[in-house]
Amino acid sequence: MEDTVIVITRNGMGHADETLQRALAGKYFELLLQSGSLPNAVCFYTEGVKLVVEGSPALEQLRALEAKGVRLIVCSTCLNYFDLADKVKTGIVGGMGDILEAQVKAAKVIAL
């Protein structure tokens, strides 16, 4: 999966109660870590940026992905929109150009 980019645009996964969405995201990243088949990058924009900030139930798993070399690219415009720029706990704060570059270079883009 190393030529793959995962795109996160929600504060979790699926269309359910936010608590369930966030729990599912944490479990997904945990299983991704265990799989050993890691993407090149995970891009966070719109409400997805809420997963990389203080209080996110997925922080531990996302930090572990980053420690294994997965680039976590977080949209600065989105962070500013939600007033979360000072609460980022993991990832690289970048712009839409950084997200676009990661997606263009990827052989596959998975949107969650």
Backbone as CSV, one residue per row, in Angstrom:
resi,resn,N_x,N_y,N_z,CA_x,CA_y,CA_z,C_x,C_y,C_z
1,MET,0.811,-1.194,0.000,0.000,0.000,0.000,0.856,1.260,0.000
2,GLU,2.160,1.115,-0.165,3.039,2.268,-0.016,2.828,3.363,-1.065
3,ASP,2.191,3.046,-2.177,1.876,4.073,-3.179,0.452,4.573,-3.017
4,THR,-0.087,4.435,-1.818,-1.477,4.777,-1.544,-1.562,5.979,-0.613
5,VAL,-2.572,6.794,-0.837,-2.887,7.914,0.050,-4.307,7.717,0.549
6,ILE,-4.504,7.895,1.832,-5.836,7.823,2.428,-6.295,9.251,2.711
7,VAL,-7.531,9.553,2.351,-8.111,10.875,2.535,-9.200,10.793,3.605
8,ILE,-9.090,11.648,4.602,-10.072,11.698,5.692,-10.736,13.074,5.666
9,THR,-12.045,13.095,5.428,-12.768,14.365,5.368,-13.848,14.481,6.438
10,ARG,-13.941,13.482,7.289,-14.950,13.485,8.354,-14.265,13.330,9.706
11,ASN,-14.975,13.683,10.742,-14.468,13.533,12.102,-14.742,12.107,12.560
12,GLY,-14.293,11.149,11.767,-14.515,9.743,12.030,-14.798,9.020,10.731
13,MET,-15.516,7.892,10.831,-15.833,7.093,9.649,-17.326,6.824,9.585
14,GLY,-17.883,6.899,8.402,-19.275,6.561,8.184,-20.228,7.701,8.489
15,HIS,-21.497,7.370,8.482,-22.564,8.345,8.726,-23.393,7.846,9.903
16,ALA,-22.909,8.101,11.094,-23.584,7.640,12.309,-23.330,8.666,13.403
17,ASP,-23.686,8.308,14.611,-23.395,9.153,15.762,-21.898,9.465,15.794
18,GLU,-21.544,10.708,16.133,-20.139,11.122,16.102,-19.254,10.245,16.985
19,THR,-19.754,9.796,18.111,-18.971,8.925,18.992,-18.609,7.626,18.280
20,LEU,-19.576,7.057,17.577,-19.322,5.828,16.824,-18.360,6.090,15.675
21,GLN,-18.554,7.183,14.953,-17.658,7.526,13.847,-16.211,7.619,14.327
22,ARG,-16.001,8.294,15.437,-14.647,8.488,15.960,-14.053,7.174,16.455
23,ALA,-14.879,6.334,17.088,-14.406,5.024,17.555,-13.989,4.161,16.368
24,LEU,-14.778,4.201,15.292,-14.439,3.420,14.102,-13.125,3.882,13.480
25,ALA,-12.900,5.181,13.455,-11.644,5.699,12.906,-10.455,5.202,13.721
26,GLY,-10.576,5.259,15.040,-9.502,4.761,15.896,-9.213,3.293,15.633
27,LYS,-10.275,2.488,15.500,-10.111,1.056,15.239,-9.489,0.821,13.860
28,TYR,-9.927,1.591,12.863,-9.370,1.454,11.510,-7.860,1.688,11.526
29,PHE,-7.440,2.785,12.158,-6.008,3.094,12.191,-5.228,2.053,12.995
30,GLU,-5.837,1.522,14.043,-5.196,0.465,14.829,-4.970,-0.773,13.968
31,LEU,-5.988,-1.173,13.216,-5.869,-2.342,12.342,-4.909,-2.078,11.188
32,LEU,-4.892,-0.854,10.689,-3.943,-0.484,9.635,-2.512,-0.659,10.128
33,LEU,-2.254,-0.231,11.343,-0.925,-0.405,11.944,-0.554,-1.873,12.036
34,GLN,-1.484,-2.685,12.474,-1.232,-4.111,12.642,-1.037,-4.820,11.315
35,SER,-1.629,-4.293,10.258,-1.554,-4.952,8.953,-0.141,-4.954,8.381
36,GLY,0.657,-3.947,8.752,2.010,-3.846,8.220,2.055,-3.292,6.804
37,SER,0.921,-3.072,6.190,0.848,-2.512,4.845,0.384,-1.065,4.973
38,LEU,1.339,-0.166,5.075,1.030,1.217,5.398,0.986,2.117,4.162
39,PRO,0.104,3.107,4.186,0.050,4.057,3.070,1.233,5.018,3.133
40,ASN,1.469,5.711,2.052,2.509,6.730,2.016,2.092,7.952,2.834
41,ALA,0.785,8.288,2.762,0.300,9.472,3.465,-1.175,9.329,3.815
42,VAL,-1.574,10.097,4.825,-2.984,10.263,5.163,-3.230,11.768,5.147
43,CYS,-4.216,12.191,4.368,-4.540,13.612,4.231,-5.824,13.912,4.997
44,PHE,-5.788,14.961,5.789,-6.935,15.361,6.600,-7.390,16.739,6.162
45,TYR,-8.657,16.842,5.762,-9.216,18.162,5.480,-10.695,18.172,5.833
46,THR,-11.320,19.308,5.723,-12.648,19.612,6.257,-12.703,19.095,7.698
47,GLU,-13.762,18.396,8.090,-13.882,17.961,9.485,-12.872,16.884,9.859
48,GLY,-12.198,16.305,8.889,-11.187,15.298,9.173,-10.053,15.815,10.037
49,VAL,-9.796,17.128,9.995,-8.705,17.689,10.798,-8.950,17.501,12.289
50,LYS,-10.189,17.277,12.680,-10.510,17.103,14.102,-9.922,15.815,14.670
51,LEU,-9.497,14.901,13.804,-8.899,13.648,14.278,-7.440,13.796,14.707
52,VAL,-6.792,14.908,14.339,-5.375,15.071,14.689,-5.168,16.075,15.822
53,VAL,-6.242,16.510,16.434,-6.127,17.521,17.489,-6.367,16.924,18.870
54,GLU,-6.017,17.718,19.850,-6.225,17.398,21.254,-7.631,16.832,21.471
55,GLY,-7.712,15.703,22.167,-8.994,15.090,22.475,-9.454,14.032,21.493
56,SER,-8.741,13.849,20.397,-9.133,12.848,19.407,-8.860,11.442,19.936
57,PRO,-9.820,10.514,19.775,-9.594,9.139,20.216,-8.630,8.375,19.307
58,ALA,-8.246,8.968,18.178,-7.347,8.289,17.239,-5.907,8.777,17.339
59,LEU,-5.619,9.676,18.269,-4.277,10.265,18.334,-3.165,9.235,18.518
60,GLU,-3.358,8.291,19.414,-2.314,7.290,19.677,-1.975,6.512,18.403
61,GLN,-3.006,6.093,17.690,-2.791,5.327,16.460,-2.162,6.198,15.376
62,LEU,-2.604,7.438,15.273,-2.036,8.332,14.254,-0.579,8.657,14.555
63,ARG,-0.250,8.856,15.805,1.168,9.090,16.176,2.018,7.871,15.834
64,ALA,1.472,6.689,16.052,2.205,5.460,15.729,2.410,5.333,14.219
65,LEU,1.398,5.692,13.426,1.559,5.685,11.974,2.650,6.655,11.549
66,GLU,2.626,7.850,12.120,3.634,8.853,11.788,5.031,8.361,12.171
67,ALA,5.150,7.701,13.315,6.441,7.161,13.757,6.963,6.089,12.802
68,LYS,6.058,5.432,12.077,6.458,4.410,11.106,6.691,4.985,9.715
69,GLY,6.656,6.315,9.605,6.995,6.955,8.345,5.832,7.396,7.484
70,VAL,4.599,7.216,7.954,3.436,7.664,7.189,3.302,9.181,7.380
71,ARG,3.231,9.910,6.258,3.059,11.366,6.348,1.601,11.684,6.643
72,LEU,1.359,12.443,7.679,0.018,12.900,8.027,-0.044,14.368,7.634
73,ILE,-0.794,14.673,6.589,-0.858,16.039,6.057,-2.197,16.650,6.462
74,VAL,-2.130,17.770,7.173,-3.317,18.394,7.754,-3.532,19.768,7.119
75,CYS,-4.739,20.017,6.652,-5.087,21.263,5.967,-5.096,22.456,6.927
76,SER,-4.227,23.408,6.675,-4.141,24.597,7.530,-5.390,25.464,7.424
77,THR,-5.961,25.590,6.244,-7.184,26.383,6.066,-8.315,25.809,6.925
78,CYS,-8.432,24.506,6.935,-9.485,23.840,7.712,-9.251,24.006,9.211
79,LEU,-8.001,23.860,9.637,-7.682,24.074,11.053,-8.067,25.484,11.479
80,ASN,-7.729,26.460,10.658,-8.070,27.847,10.977,-9.584,28.060,10.982
81,TYR,-10.282,27.441,10.062,-11.734,27.574,9.988,-12.398,27.096,11.279
82,PHE,-11.909,25.947,11.794,-12.474,25.387,13.020,-11.784,25.919,14.282
83,ASP,-10.851,26.865,14.123,-10.101,27.447,15.242,-9.363,26.365,16.035
84,LEU,-8.687,25.474,15.298,-7.984,24.352,15.915,-6.470,24.374,15.673
85,ALA,-5.961,25.425,15.061,-4.540,25.453,14.684,-3.609,25.251,15.876
86,ASP,-3.998,25.709,17.046,-3.141,25.584,18.221,-3.374,24.280,18.987
87,LYS,-4.224,23.406,18.470,-4.545,22.158,19.160,-4.028,20.912,18.433
88,VAL,-3.275,21.095,17.358,-2.752,19.963,16.580,-1.739,19.189,17.422
89,LYS,-1.900,17.863,17.462,-1.023,17.012,18.267,-0.197,16.033,17.437
90,THR,-0.485,15.935,16.155,0.300,15.062,15.287,0.121,15.514,13.840
91,GLY,1.049,15.158,13.003,0.956,15.482,11.585,1.700,16.747,11.209
92,ILE,1.703,17.018,9.916,2.356,18.184,9.330,1.255,19.112,8.836
93,VAL,1.239,20.320,9.336,0.248,21.285,8.878,0.715,21.822,7.530
94,GLY,-0.113,21.663,6.529,0.224,22.098,5.178,-0.978,22.712,4.506
95,GLY,-0.823,22.965,3.246,-1.909,23.558,2.478,-2.514,22.554,1.527
96,MET,-3.502,23.002,0.793,-4.151,22.141,-0.187,-3.151,21.707,-1.259
97,GLY,-2.139,22.523,-1.525,-1.106,22.132,-2.482,-0.353,20.889,-2.034
98,ASP,-0.080,20.782,-0.732,0.606,19.598,-0.187,-0.272,18.361,-0.315
99,ILE,-1.567,18.538,-0.052,-2.516,17.428,-0.161,-2.632,16.989,-1.620
100,LEU,-2.752,17.947,-2.518,-2.840,17.645,-3.946,-1.593,16.914,-4.428
101,GLU,-0.434,17.374,-4.023,0.819,16.736,-4.424,0.858,15.272,-3.986
102,ALA,0.455,14.990,-2.748,0.446,13.608,-2.253,-0.506,12.751,-3.069
103,GLN,-1.674,13.313,-3.399,-2.659,12.546,-4.156,-2.206,12.297,-5.594
104,VAL,-1.627,13.284,-6.222,-1.175,13.147,-7.611,-0.056,12.094,-7.726
105,LYS,0.811,12.047,-6.735,1.922,11.092,-6.765,1.488,9.663,-6.422
106,ALA,0.308,9.519,-5.831,-0.161,8.196,-5.398,-0.692,7.375,-6.564
107,ALA,-0.475,6.076,-6.493,-1.057,5.165,-7.469,-2.533,4.937,-7.146
108,LYS,-2.892,5.064,-5.853,-4.266,4.853,-5.427,-4.593,5.828,-4.308
109,VAL,-5.808,6.396,-4.347,-6.295,7.278,-3.288,-7.563,6.641,-2.723
110,ILE,-7.579,6.436,-1.411,-8.721,5.848,-0.721,-9.373,6.942,0.115
111,ALA,-10.642,7.191,-0.116,-11.370,8.197,0.660,-12.231,7.498,1.694
112,LEU,-12.061,7.896,2.941,-12.874,7.306,4.030,-13.897,8.304,4.510
